Amino acid sequence: MQVKQAGLDPQNSMVELAVELATELVEFPRHLSQHVGGYVLTQDRLDTFVPIGNAAMDDRTFIEWDKDDVDALNMMKVDVLALGMLTCIRKCFDLIADHKGKRYELATIPQMRSRSTTCSAGANRSAYSRSRAARK
């Protein structure tokens, strides 16, 4: 038994209770927190399809269904996992506006010309390997 291997006494009532509770939790869903950056697209109002709850944060809501439920109904779910980077970009736009007097949004960033418009993972690995070799 794994309890003995862990150095615990399986006859101890607290250990027995802990094992019992852990056994119950094994079948629970792994993650029940709110997703901080995602949305679901539907043909009609979302609240006609799924219950919507108010989140702890102001002006935030959440749906009661998980990704598998949304997928089973063939709804389009979009995850925006780069909210921190989007905040960074917004702050950069604010700095440009403050210091240069120009206000940009993602759709209005001037196009930049460069010699190479492609970047391969192999090239990045190669550059990383060269920089590590140079440090040794």
C-alpha positions in Angstrom: 0.0 0.0 0.0 1.3 3.5 -0.8 0.4 4.8 2.7 3.0 2.5 4.2 5.6 3.4 1.5 5.1 7.0 2.5 6.0 6.1 6.0 2.5 6.6 7.4 0.5 4.2 9.7 -2.5 2.9 7.8 -4.2 2.2 11.1 -4.1 5.8 12.2 -7.6 7.3 12.1 -6.4 10.6 10.6 -4.5 8.8 7.9 -7.5 6.6 7.2 -9.7 9.7 6.9 -7.2 11.4 4.6 -7.0 8.3 2.3 -10.8 8.1 2.2 -11.2 11.8 1.3 -8.4 11.6 -1.3 -10.1 8.6 -2.9 -13.3 10.5 -3.2 -11.5 13.4 -4.9 -9.8 11.2 -7.5 -12.9 11.3 -9.8 -13.5 15.1 -9.3 -12.8 17.4 -12.3 -9.3 18.8 -12.0 -10.0 22.4 -12.5 -13.1 24.4 -11.6 -11.8 28.0 -11.6 -12.9 30.7 -14.0 -11.1 31.1 -17.3 -9.8 34.6 -17.3 -9.7 35.2 -21.1 -12.2 33.4 -23.2 -15.5 33.7 -24.9 -18.2 31.7 -26.7 -19.8 32.7 -29.9 -23.4 31.7 -30.6 -26.0 32.6 -33.2 -28.3 34.0 -30.5 -27.9 35.6 -27.1 -25.6 33.4 -25.0 -28.0 33.4 -22.1 -30.5 31.5 -24.2 -28.1 28.6 -24.4 -26.2 28.5 -21.0 -26.6 29.9 -17.5 -24.4 32.9 -17.0 -23.2 33.9 -13.5 -21.7 37.0 -12.1 -18.0 36.6 -11.3 -16.3 38.0 -8.2 -14.7 40.8 -10.3 -16.8 43.7 -11.4 -18.2 43.5 -15.0 -17.1 39.9 -15.3 -19.3 36.9 -15.9 -18.9 33.2 -16.4 -20.8 30.4 -17.9 -21.7 27.2 -16.0 -20.4 24.8 -18.7 -16.9 23.6 -19.3 -15.0 23.3 -22.6 -16.3 19.8 -23.2 -19.9 20.9 -22.9 -19.4 23.8 -25.2 -17.6 21.6 -27.7 -20.4 18.9 -27.6 -22.9 21.6 -28.7 -20.6 22.7 -31.5 -20.4 26.2 -30.2 -17.3 28.2 -31.0 -15.0 28.8 -28.0 -12.1 31.2 -28.2 -9.4 31.3 -25.6 -7.4 34.4 -25.1 -4.5 33.2 -23.0 -2.2 36.2 -23.7 -4.0 38.8 -21.7 -0.8 39.8 -19.9 0.9 40.5 -23.2 -2.1 42.4 -24.5 -2.0 44.6 -21.3 1.7 45.1 -22.0 1.0 46.2 -25.6 -1.8 48.6 -24.4 0.7 50.1 -21.9 3.2 50.5 -24.7 0.6 52.3 -26.8 -0.1 54.6 -23.8 3.6 55.4 -23.5 3.8 56.2 -27.3 0.8 58.5 -26.9 2.3 60.2 -23.9 5.8 60.7 -25.3 5.2 60.9 -29.1 1.7 62.2 -29.3 0.5 59.4 -31.5 -2.3 57.1 -30.5 -2.2 53.5 -31.9 -4.4 50.5 -31.6 -3.6 47.0 -32.8 -5.4 47.7 -36.1 -3.6 51.0 -36.7 0.1 50.0 -36.1 2.2 51.2 -39.1 3.6 48.4 -41.1 7.3 47.9 -40.8 9.6 46.7 -43.5 12.2 44.0 -42.8 14.5 41.9 -44.8 13.1 38.7 -43.5 9.4 38.1 -42.9 9.8 34.5 -41.8 11.2 33.0 -38.7 11.6 29.3 -38.3 11.9 27.3 -35.1 15.1 25.8 -36.4 16.7 29.1 -36.8 15.8 30.2 -33.3 17.2 26.9 -31.9 20.3 27.4 -33.8 20.8 31.0 -32.6 20.0 29.8 -29.0 22.6 27.0 -29.3 25.2 29.5 -30.6 24.6 31.9 -27.8 24.9 29.2 -25.2 28.1 27.9 -26.7 29.5 31.4 -26.7 28.8 31.8 -23.0 30.7 28.6 -22.1 
